[in-house]
């Protein structure tokens, strides 16, 4: 499944579409500790977190995540949204809990 296909399903709100919507999502990844995400997030993952700040975007870029999904209504501030646009990072959002959002991704990737 590509990032664009995920966005087209409208399960999650699109905060920023990013620059590489044809990127394949490899798997979901749940983590709210940035140092752990930096070292363990798999390349191409859909990273589900409640950490909604500019540092999350930096880690997503370093880890080469396909997208970030902000769970539990976590919201980026205006400066962070501008940074996501500048860096072309796909950011989605949902009111679902972290596990539930990741489970939805898992189900879509493994029908």
VMD Tcl script that draws the C-alpha trace (Angstrom):
set ca {
  {0.00 0.00 0.00}
  {1.28 3.45 -0.85}
  {0.95 6.57 1.27}
  {-1.46 7.95 -1.34}
  {-3.63 4.84 -1.19}
  {-3.77 5.19 2.59}
  {-4.76 8.86 2.30}
  {-7.42 7.99 -0.28}
  {-9.12 5.66 2.23}
  {-9.80 8.72 4.43}
  {-9.32 6.71 7.63}
  {-6.94 9.40 8.84}
  {-7.05 13.18 8.37}
  {-4.29 14.56 6.18}
  {-2.32 17.33 7.90}
  {0.38 17.45 5.23}
  {0.45 15.21 2.13}
  {4.25 15.21 1.85}
  {6.38 14.89 -1.25}
  {6.46 11.13 -1.84}
  {2.89 9.87 -1.83}
  {3.81 6.90 -4.03}
  {6.08 5.55 -1.32}
  {5.27 2.04 -0.14}
  {4.40 1.61 3.52}
  {6.36 -1.34 4.90}
  {4.69 -1.79 8.31}
  {3.20 0.12 11.22}
  {5.49 1.23 14.03}
  {4.31 2.44 17.46}
  {6.59 4.46 19.67}
  {6.40 7.64 21.73}
  {10.03 7.75 22.83}
  {11.96 9.65 20.17}
  {15.35 8.09 20.92}
  {13.88 4.60 20.50}
  {12.08 5.57 17.31}
  {15.30 7.03 15.94}
  {17.11 3.73 16.34}
  {14.32 1.22 15.73}
  {11.75 2.63 13.33}
  {11.91 0.54 10.16}
  {12.48 2.35 6.88}
  {9.18 3.03 5.13}
  {7.06 2.55 8.23}
  {3.84 4.32 9.13}
  {4.94 5.69 12.49}
  {2.02 6.07 14.91}
  {2.68 8.35 17.88}
  {1.19 10.96 20.18}
  {4.41 12.99 20.12}
  {3.29 15.98 18.08}
  {6.25 18.30 17.84}
  {9.04 19.40 15.55}
  {11.41 16.79 17.00}
  {9.06 14.05 15.82}
  {9.45 15.35 12.28}
  {13.24 15.29 12.59}
  {13.16 11.68 13.78}
  {10.73 10.70 11.01}
  {13.15 12.14 8.49}
  {16.19 10.43 10.05}
  {14.39 7.09 10.30}
  {13.07 7.46 6.73}
  {9.46 6.78 7.79}
  {6.92 6.79 4.97}
  {4.53 8.84 7.11}
  {3.72 9.95 10.64}
  {0.27 9.32 12.07}
  {-0.57 11.44 15.09}
  {-2.95 9.46 17.30}
  {-5.37 10.45 20.09}
  {-6.02 13.88 18.55}
  {-2.41 14.99 19.05}
  {-1.84 18.10 16.94}
  {1.18 19.83 15.49}
  {1.56 23.56 16.09}
  {1.76 25.93 13.11}
  {5.58 26.00 13.11}
  {5.73 22.20 13.01}
  {3.20 22.04 10.16}
  {5.32 24.54 8.23}
  {8.39 22.35 8.87}
  {6.54 19.25 7.65}
  {5.65 21.11 4.45}
  {9.20 22.37 4.01}
  {10.66 18.88 4.46}
  {7.93 17.07 2.51}
  {6.95 14.82 5.42}
  {3.54 13.16 5.22}
  {1.60 13.75 8.44}
  {-1.79 12.21 9.12}
  {-3.95 12.40 12.25}
  {-6.67 10.46 14.03}
  {-8.60 10.35 17.28}
  {-7.90 6.59 17.54}
  {-5.53 5.33 20.22}
  {-2.00 4.48 19.04}
  {-2.51 0.71 19.06}
  {-5.85 0.89 17.25}
  {-4.40 3.12 14.51}
  {-1.42 0.80 14.05}
  {-3.74 -2.21 13.97}
  {-5.74 -0.58 11.16}
  {-2.54 -0.09 9.17}
  {-1.49 -3.66 9.87}
  {-4.86 -4.95 8.67}
  {-4.62 -2.95 5.46}
  {-1.11 -4.23 4.75}
  {-2.02 -7.84 5.60}
  {-5.57 -8.47 4.36}
}
mol new
graphics top color blue
foreach p $ca { graphics top sphere $p radius 0.5 }
foreach p [lrange $ca 0 end-1] q [lrange $ca 1 end] { graphics top cylinder $p $q radius 0.2 }
display resetview
